[in-house]
Amino acid sequence: MSLADEKQAWLAYINFEIEKGEPVRARLLYERALISLDLDLQFWLSYVNFIQHTLKDSSLARAKFESRRASMGSQNVADLVELMIENAM
């Protein structure tokens, strides 16, 4: 299974749990998925947005974002900022 296929499978499972009204289970699935999708910036951004908008926990969203940003090289941080700008529009 390619990483793209794995990402789609995780997102389908996460969305299923969200639709069932199970945000805590969805959060745990995001955490598990990040084991193999750690380098996928879009997936990270999806996770941070989920925390902020679904769980309504801005402090946790900021902590996760800052943790990820701190572990990235300077080029990847620029990519993350660009991705965030694209998703804000």
The 8 nearest C-alpha neighbors of each residue, nearest first, counted from 0:
[[1, 4, 5, 2, 3, 6, 8, 7],
 [0, 2, 4, 3, 5, 6, 7, 8],
 [1, 3, 5, 4, 6, 0, 36, 35],
 [2, 4, 6, 1, 5, 7, 0, 8],
 [5, 3, 7, 1, 6, 2, 0, 8],
 [4, 6, 2, 8, 3, 7, 1, 9],
 [5, 7, 3, 9, 4, 8, 2, 10],
 [8, 6, 10, 4, 5, 9, 11, 3],
 [7, 9, 5, 11, 6, 10, 4, 12],
 [8, 10, 12, 6, 11, 7, 13, 5],
 [9, 11, 13, 7, 12, 8, 14, 6],
 [12, 10, 14, 8, 9, 13, 7, 15],
 [11, 13, 15, 9, 10, 14, 8, 16],
 [14, 12, 10, 25, 16, 15, 11, 9],
 [15, 13, 17, 11, 16, 12, 10, 18],
 [14, 16, 12, 18, 13, 17, 11, 19],
 [17, 15, 19, 21, 13, 14, 18, 25],
 [16, 18, 14, 20, 21, 19, 22, 15],
 [17, 19, 15, 20, 16, 14, 21, 13],
 [20, 18, 16, 17, 21, 15, 22, 14],
 [19, 21, 17, 18, 22, 16, 15, 23],
 [20, 22, 16, 17, 24, 23, 19, 25],
 [23, 21, 25, 17, 24, 20, 26, 16],
 [24, 22, 26, 25, 21, 27, 54, 16],
 [23, 25, 27, 26, 22, 21, 28, 16],
 [24, 26, 22, 13, 28, 23, 27, 16],
 [27, 25, 29, 23, 28, 24, 22, 30],
 [28, 26, 30, 24, 25, 29, 31, 23],
 [29, 27, 25, 31, 30, 26, 32, 24],
 [28, 30, 32, 26, 27, 31, 33, 25],
 [29, 31, 27, 33, 28, 32, 26, 34],
 [32, 30, 28, 33, 29, 34, 27, 35],
 [33, 31, 29, 34, 30, 28, 36, 35],
 [32, 34, 36, 37, 30, 35, 31, 29],
 [35, 33, 32, 31, 36, 37, 30, 29],
 [34, 36, 33, 37, 32, 38, 31, 2],
 [37, 35, 33, 39, 38, 34, 32, 42],
 [36, 38, 33, 39, 35, 34, 43, 40],
 [37, 39, 36, 40, 35, 43, 33, 42],
 [38, 40, 42, 36, 41, 37, 43, 33],
 [41, 39, 43, 42, 38, 44, 79, 37],
 [42, 40, 44, 43, 39, 45, 82, 79],
 [41, 43, 45, 39, 40, 44, 46, 36],
 [44, 42, 40, 46, 45, 41, 47, 39],
 [43, 45, 41, 47, 46, 42, 48, 40],
 [46, 44, 42, 48, 43, 47, 49, 41],
 [45, 47, 49, 43, 44, 48, 42, 50],
 [46, 48, 44, 60, 50, 49, 45, 43],
 [49, 47, 51, 45, 46, 50, 52, 44],
 [50, 48, 46, 53, 52, 47, 51, 45],
 [51, 49, 54, 47, 48, 60, 53, 52],
 [50, 52, 55, 57, 48, 56, 49, 60],
 [53, 51, 55, 49, 50, 48, 54, 56],
 [54, 52, 49, 55, 50, 51, 22, 48],
 [53, 55, 50, 56, 51, 52, 49, 22],
 [56, 54, 51, 52, 53, 57, 50, 49],
 [57, 55, 51, 54, 59, 58, 50, 60],
 [58, 56, 60, 51, 59, 61, 55, 50],
 [57, 59, 61, 60, 56, 62, 51, 63],
 [60, 58, 62, 61, 56, 57, 63, 50],
 [61, 59, 57, 47, 63, 58, 62, 50],
 [60, 62, 64, 58, 59, 63, 65, 57],
 [61, 63, 59, 65, 64, 60, 66, 58],
 [64, 62, 66, 60, 61, 65, 59, 67],
 [63, 65, 61, 67, 66, 62, 68, 60],
 [66, 64, 68, 62, 67, 63, 61, 69],
 [67, 65, 63, 69, 64, 68, 62, 70],
 [66, 68, 64, 70, 65, 69, 63, 71],
 [67, 69, 65, 71, 70, 66, 64, 76],
 [70, 68, 66, 67, 71, 65, 72, 64],
 [69, 71, 67, 68, 66, 72, 65, 76],
 [72, 70, 68, 69, 75, 76, 73, 67],
 [71, 73, 75, 74, 76, 70, 69, 68],
 [72, 74, 76, 75, 71, 77, 78, 68],
 [75, 73, 77, 76, 72, 78, 71, 79],
 [74, 76, 78, 77, 72, 73, 71, 79],
 [77, 75, 79, 73, 78, 74, 80, 71],
 [78, 76, 80, 74, 75, 79, 81, 73],
 [77, 79, 75, 81, 76, 80, 82, 74],
 [80, 78, 76, 82, 77, 81, 75, 83],
 [79, 81, 83, 77, 82, 78, 76, 84],
 [82, 80, 78, 84, 79, 83, 77, 85],
 [83, 81, 79, 85, 80, 84, 78, 86],
 [82, 84, 80, 86, 81, 85, 79, 87],
 [85, 83, 87, 81, 82, 86, 80, 88],
 [84, 86, 82, 83, 87, 88, 81, 80],
 [87, 85, 83, 88, 84, 82, 81, 44],
 [88, 86, 84, 85, 83, 82, 81, 80],
 [87, 86, 85, 84, 83, 82, 81, 80]]
